[in-house]
Amino acid sequence: MAFSSCITVNNVTKNFGKHNVLNDISLGIQNAEIFGLLGPSGAGKTTLVKIIAGIDTATTGNVSVLGTEMPNLEIMKRIGYMAQSDALYEELTAKENLEFFGRIYGLKRTQRRQRIAEVMDIVGLTEDLNKKVNKYSGGMKRRLSLAAALLHRPELLILDEPTVGIDPVLRKSIWQELETLREQGTTILVTTHVMDEADKCQRLAMLRDGKLIAVGTPSELKESSSSTTLEEAFLTYGGAE
Ligand SMILES: Nc1ncnc2c1ncn2[C@@H]1O[C@H](COP(=O)(O)OP(=O)(O)OP(=O)(O)O)[C@@H](O)[C@H]1O
């Protein structure tokens, strides 16, 4: 059976001890859409994307990805996950890092070589392929993490604040690449604080204090909060009481 829903989140609640971080979240994300998760710091965005990626579990409720309840190892291989903090081997070069991830994803030698060249080109790091990661700047590490997430052509890309520390020119080209991937059928879930990025998403969800307070297209969110910009909508939903 064909299903158009890539991610289904059903009544997810997450507690860390007595601290309730996600409160009864239900959400559907369609195939081949760029879906943005917005919300103030501490709202629960990272916690939610980790549960969707299968690297954390909900206290109650459940999540399905590509028709399978998470966490599931086979499905995790079809996801590209870029965490908020870079998971890179500092003592290795960029190429060695990507070789390592490529092996984990089961890419053959020639495939690895080809994909490493392609993803490094996408993130603008071709010239720095043989440089050790400990010589990389913060922004370069972000770009390398994105390259690693793209390596195995995942059907679902989960990006936790992917463009922090990346200059506007490169940010624009990365977003163009995300749009191309979407046109090719990749589903992309992205957390962001950057409003012009949020505007590029097909749909957005706003989280506050672990609760889902609004879901819709950028224009719907502006309309429903009587705002002319997303920034205003974000402030209305995210901050003002
Ligand atoms: N492992 C953990 N143990 C205890 N509390 C945690 C843990 N992980 C997250 N939290 C708490 O959960 C809340 C939500 O954190 P989370 O990182 O999901 O927020 P966020 O919306 O991604 O914030 P930011 O935009 O700053 O990244 C915070 O109060 C945080 O302190």
The ligand as a MOL file (V3000), in Angstrom:
LIG
                    3D

  0  0  0     0  0            999 V3000
M  V30 BEGIN CTAB
M  V30 COUNTS 31 33 0 0 0
M  V30 BEGIN ATOM
M  V30 1 N 18.7750 14.2490 28.5990 0
M  V30 2 C 18.0780 15.2010 29.2210 0
M  V30 3 N 17.8810 15.1460 30.5610 0
M  V30 4 C 17.1580 16.1010 31.1970 0
M  V30 5 N 16.5970 17.1480 30.5900 0
M  V30 6 C 16.7580 17.2620 29.2690 0
M  V30 7 C 17.5100 16.3150 28.5050 0
M  V30 8 N 17.4800 16.6890 27.1980 0
M  V30 9 C 16.7650 17.8270 27.1580 0
M  V30 10 N 16.3370 18.1820 28.3750 0
M  V30 11 C 15.4890 19.3620 28.7040 0
M  V30 12 O 14.3800 19.3560 27.8310 0
M  V30 13 C 13.9990 20.6800 27.4770 0
M  V30 14 C 13.8930 20.7780 25.9720 0
M  V30 15 O 15.1720 20.6560 25.3840 0
M  V30 16 P 15.4070 20.5880 23.8280 0
M  V30 17 O 16.8740 20.4730 23.5920 0
M  V30 18 O 14.5280 19.5710 23.2270 0
M  V30 19 O 14.8980 22.0510 23.3730 0
M  V30 20 P 15.0700 22.8310 22.0090 0
M  V30 21 O 13.7370 23.3700 21.6590 0
M  V30 22 O 15.7370 21.9470 21.0160 0
M  V30 23 O 16.0270 24.0370 22.3960 0
M  V30 24 P 17.1740 24.7890 21.5590 0
M  V30 25 O 16.4760 25.6220 20.5300 0
M  V30 26 O 17.8510 25.6340 22.6000 0
M  V30 27 O 18.0500 23.7410 20.9780 0
M  V30 28 C 15.0370 21.6060 28.0970 0
M  V30 29 O 14.4810 22.1290 29.2690 0
M  V30 30 C 16.1850 20.6830 28.4090 0
M  V30 31 O 16.8770 21.1430 29.5440 0
M  V30 END ATOM
M  V30 BEGIN BOND
M  V30 1 1 1 2
M  V30 2 1 2 3
M  V30 3 2 2 7
M  V30 4 2 3 4
M  V30 5 1 4 5
M  V30 6 2 5 6
M  V30 7 1 6 7
M  V30 8 1 6 10
M  V30 9 1 7 8
M  V30 10 2 8 9
M  V30 11 1 9 10
M  V30 12 1 10 11
M  V30 13 1 11 12
M  V30 14 1 11 30
M  V30 15 1 12 13
M  V30 16 1 13 14
M  V30 17 1 13 28
M  V30 18 1 14 15
M  V30 19 1 15 16
M  V30 20 2 16 17
M  V30 21 1 16 18
M  V30 22 1 16 19
M  V30 23 1 19 20
M  V30 24 2 20 21
M  V30 25 1 20 22
M  V30 26 1 20 23
M  V30 27 1 23 24
M  V30 28 2 24 25
M  V30 29 1 24 26
M  V30 30 1 24 27
M  V30 31 1 28 29
M  V30 32 1 28 30
M  V30 33 1 30 31
M  V30 END BOND
M  V30 END CTAB
M  END
